[in-house]
Amino acid sequence: MKTTILTLALVAAITSFAKAATVVGAVPVVKAFAGNRGDNLTGNGSIDRVFDGSGLTAADPNDSRTWLHDRNWETGWQGQLNGQTKTWVVADLGANVSNLQSLYLWNVNEGSATGRGVKQMNIYYSTSPVSSPVTDQSYDFSSGGWTQLDSTFTIPEGTGLDTGNIASRYIDLAAIPSARYIGFDLLSNHNNDNNRTGLAEVQFSTVSLSSVPEPSTSLGLLALSAGGLLTRRNRNRKA
């Protein structure tokens, strides 16, 4: 009886894990913190959903153009944009990682609510911050132990498409010598208001793949593909 229960539990765990897609060379996040819990402290709409791969599909692990995130609020997170000290996110990788290469970010893709997605943010990294982050409390990345990565990043708005949202931004992390904690200071949303802002998914990787194409570039690639197919068909007909 005990063996049967353990087997069922193992199958359930494997099935649950299989639902969460991850990018090639993914670095798991063991714990996530945020200035605002979002819709839940844990579970649907919580900050944990930003890093667990829920809602993410990766048809080809080696082609970032095939990594799509759905438009369900349950698989992302949105917090209140009540000032910079409250609109923050910290990912704990569990141990210092010295070979980080890539960060892929999917912005809020919830239909007509894509304007809530983050527009500008600062990224920080640390091996041991002086002050530990606590969810639902203010946090200041100048409190000690943090280093800012480059300058302020601008994140494109989500597409809101039922077919899925391609990664909104690729960020090179190779300049980080070592880090256990990655912090995000969310400065504004695409609605340019003080309502809500958030993220759909963030994935860290030790593999450096080609950068994610901008939406206009993606459409151009699709057009080129379609044109190529049409040319081949015409050639076949002439033959």
C-alpha positions as CSV (number, residue, x, y, z in Angstrom):
1,M,0.0,0.0,0.0
2,K,2.8,2.4,0.9
3,T,4.6,1.6,-2.3
4,T,1.5,2.3,-4.3
5,I,1.0,5.7,-2.6
6,L,4.7,6.6,-3.1
7,T,4.4,5.6,-6.8
8,L,1.3,7.7,-7.3
9,A,2.9,10.7,-5.6
10,L,6.0,10.4,-7.8
11,V,3.9,10.2,-10.9
12,A,1.9,13.2,-9.8
13,A,5.1,15.2,-9.2
14,I,6.6,14.2,-12.6
15,T,3.3,15.2,-14.3
16,S,3.2,18.5,-12.5
17,F,6.8,19.3,-13.5
18,A,6.2,18.3,-17.1
19,K,3.6,21.0,-17.4
20,A,6.3,23.7,-16.9
21,A,8.5,24.3,-19.9
22,T,12.0,25.7,-19.4
23,V,14.5,27.1,-21.9
24,V,17.8,25.3,-22.7
25,G,20.4,25.5,-19.9
26,A,17.7,26.8,-17.5
27,V,18.8,27.8,-14.0
28,P,15.9,27.1,-11.6
29,V,14.7,29.7,-9.1
30,V,14.2,28.2,-5.7
31,K,12.4,31.2,-4.2
32,A,10.8,34.4,-5.4
33,F,10.0,37.6,-3.5
34,A,8.1,40.7,-4.5
35,G,7.1,44.1,-3.0
36,N,3.5,43.1,-3.7
37,R,2.1,39.6,-3.5
38,G,-0.1,40.1,-6.6
39,D,-3.3,38.1,-6.7
40,N,-2.0,35.5,-4.3
41,L,1.0,34.9,-2.0
42,T,1.4,31.5,-3.6
43,G,-0.5,29.7,-6.4
44,N,-2.2,31.3,-9.4
45,G,-1.2,34.9,-10.1
46,S,1.6,34.9,-7.5
47,I,5.2,35.9,-8.0
48,D,6.2,32.2,-8.0
49,R,4.5,31.9,-11.4
50,V,6.9,34.2,-13.0
51,F,9.8,31.8,-12.6
52,D,8.2,28.3,-12.7
53,G,7.7,27.9,-16.5
54,S,3.9,27.7,-16.1
55,G,2.1,28.9,-19.3
56,L,5.3,28.6,-21.3
57,T,5.8,26.3,-24.3
58,A,9.0,25.7,-26.1
59,A,8.5,23.8,-29.4
60,D,12.2,23.9,-30.2
61,P,14.4,24.4,-27.1
62,N,17.2,25.8,-29.3
63,D,15.0,28.4,-31.1
64,S,13.8,31.3,-28.9
65,R,11.3,32.2,-31.6
66,T,9.3,29.1,-30.7
67,W,9.1,29.9,-26.9
68,L,5.6,31.2,-26.3
69,H,3.8,32.3,-23.2
70,D,0.0,32.2,-22.9
71,R,-2.3,35.1,-22.0
72,N,-3.7,33.7,-18.7
73,W,-3.4,35.9,-15.6
74,E,-2.9,32.7,-13.5
75,T,0.5,32.0,-15.1
76,G,1.9,35.4,-14.4
77,W,2.1,38.1,-11.7
78,Q,1.0,41.7,-11.4
79,G,1.7,43.9,-8.4
80,Q,0.6,47.4,-7.5
81,L,2.8,50.2,-8.9
82,N,2.8,52.2,-5.7
83,G,6.3,53.7,-5.9
84,Q,9.7,52.2,-6.8
85,T,10.4,50.8,-3.3
86,K,7.2,48.6,-3.4
87,T,7.4,47.5,-7.0
88,W,10.4,45.1,-6.9
89,V,11.1,41.4,-7.6
90,V,14.0,39.2,-6.4
91,A,14.8,35.7,-7.6
92,D,16.8,33.4,-5.4
93,L,18.8,30.9,-7.5
94,G,19.6,28.9,-4.3
95,A,23.4,29.1,-4.7
96,N,26.0,31.3,-6.4
97,V,26.0,30.8,-10.2
98,S,29.1,31.9,-12.0
99,N,28.2,31.0,-15.6
100,L,25.0,32.9,-16.2
101,Q,24.6,33.9,-19.8
102,S,21.1,34.8,-20.7
103,L,17.8,36.2,-19.4
104,Y,14.5,35.8,-21.3
105,L,11.6,37.9,-20.2
106,W,7.9,37.6,-21.3
107,N,5.8,40.6,-20.5
108,V,2.2,40.7,-19.3
109,N,0.1,39.2,-22.1
110,E,-3.4,39.3,-20.6
111,G,-5.5,40.3,-23.6
112,S,-6.5,44.0,-23.3
113,A,-4.4,44.4,-20.2
114,T,-1.0,44.3,-21.9
115,G,-0.5,47.9,-20.9
116,R,0.1,46.7,-17.4
117,G,3.3,45.1,-18.5
118,V,6.6,46.6,-17.2
119,K,8.0,49.2,-19.5
120,Q,11.2,50.3,-17.8
121,M,13.2,48.5,-15.1
122,N,16.6,48.2,-13.5
123,I,18.3,44.9,-12.9
124,Y,20.6,44.1,-10.0
125,Y,22.6,41.1,-8.9
126,S,24.2,40.0,-5.6
127,T,25.9,37.0,-4.0
128,S,24.8,38.2,-0.5
129,P,22.7,41.3,-0.1
130,V,23.0,43.2,3.2
131,S,19.3,43.3,3.6
132,S,17.1,40.3,2.9
133,P,14.0,40.9,0.7
134,V,10.6,40.1,2.3
135,T,7.4,39.9,0.2
136,D,4.9,42.6,0.8
137,Q,7.5,45.0,2.3
138,S,9.4,47.9,0.8
139,Y,12.9,47.2,-0.5
140,D,15.8,49.4,-1.5
141,F,18.5,48.0,-3.8
142,S,20.9,50.6,-2.6
143,S,20.8,49.0,0.9
144,G,24.1,47.2,0.2
145,G,25.5,44.2,-1.6
146,W,23.8,44.8,-4.9
147,T,25.4,45.7,-8.3
148,Q,23.3,47.2,-11.1
149,L,23.6,45.5,-14.5
150,D,24.1,48.2,-17.2
151,S,21.6,51.0,-17.4
152,T,17.8,51.0,-17.3
153,F,16.2,48.4,-19.6
154,T,13.1,49.0,-21.8
155,I,10.8,46.0,-22.2
156,P,8.4,45.9,-25.2
157,E,4.7,45.5,-24.5
158,G,3.1,42.0,-24.8
159,T,1.1,41.1,-27.9
160,G,-2.1,39.9,-26.2
161,L,-2.4,37.2,-28.8
162,D,-4.2,33.9,-28.1
163,T,-1.5,32.2,-30.0
164,G,1.1,33.2,-27.4
165,N,3.6,35.9,-26.7
166,I,7.2,35.5,-27.9
167,A,9.8,36.5,-25.3
168,S,9.6,40.3,-25.1
169,R,13.3,40.8,-24.3
170,Y,16.6,39.0,-24.3
171,I,19.2,40.3,-21.9
172,D,22.9,39.2,-21.9
173,L,24.0,38.3,-18.4
174,A,27.6,37.3,-19.3
175,A,29.0,40.3,-17.5
176,I,27.8,39.0,-14.1
177,P,30.8,37.3,-12.5
178,S,28.7,35.4,-10.0
179,A,25.2,35.8,-8.4
180,R,22.7,34.0,-6.3
181,Y,20.1,36.8,-6.3
182,I,18.8,38.7,-9.3
183,G,16.7,41.7,-8.5
184,F,14.2,43.7,-10.7
185,D,13.2,47.3,-9.9
186,L,10.1,48.0,-12.0
187,L,9.9,51.7,-12.7
188,S,6.9,52.1,-15.0
189,N,4.3,50.2,-17.1
190,H,3.0,50.7,-20.6
191,N,-0.1,52.5,-19.4
192,N,2.1,55.2,-17.9
193,D,-0.1,55.1,-14.7
194,N,0.4,54.1,-11.1
195,N,-2.0,51.2,-11.3
196,R,-0.5,47.7,-11.8
197,T,2.5,46.3,-13.5
198,G,4.0,42.8,-13.7
199,L,5.7,40.0,-15.6
200,A,4.5,36.8,-17.2
201,E,7.7,34.8,-17.2
202,V,11.4,35.1,-16.6
203,Q,13.9,32.4,-17.4
204,F,17.7,32.4,-16.6
205,S,20.0,30.3,-18.7
206,T,23.7,29.2,-18.7
207,V,23.5,29.0,-22.5
208,S,23.8,32.0,-24.9
209,L,21.5,31.7,-27.8
210,S,20.7,34.3,-30.5
211,S,18.8,37.3,-29.2
212,V,15.0,37.4,-29.4
213,P,13.8,39.2,-32.5
214,E,11.7,42.3,-32.1
215,P,8.0,41.8,-33.1
216,S,8.5,43.7,-36.4
217,T,11.5,41.5,-37.1
218,S,9.5,38.4,-36.3
219,L,6.8,39.5,-38.7
220,G,9.5,40.1,-41.3
221,L,10.8,36.6,-40.8
222,L,7.4,35.1,-41.2
223,A,6.9,37.2,-44.4
224,L,10.2,36.0,-45.8
225,S,9.3,32.4,-45.0
226,A,6.0,32.7,-46.7
227,G,7.7,34.4,-49.7
228,G,10.2,31.6,-49.9
229,L,7.4,28.9,-49.8
230,L,5.5,30.8,-52.6
231,T,8.6,31.0,-54.7
232,R,9.3,27.2,-54.3
233,R,5.7,26.4,-55.2
234,N,5.9,28.5,-58.4
235,R,9.2,26.9,-59.4
236,N,7.7,23.4,-58.8
237,R,4.7,24.3,-61.0
238,K,6.9,25.6,-63.8
239,A,8.9,22.4,-63.6
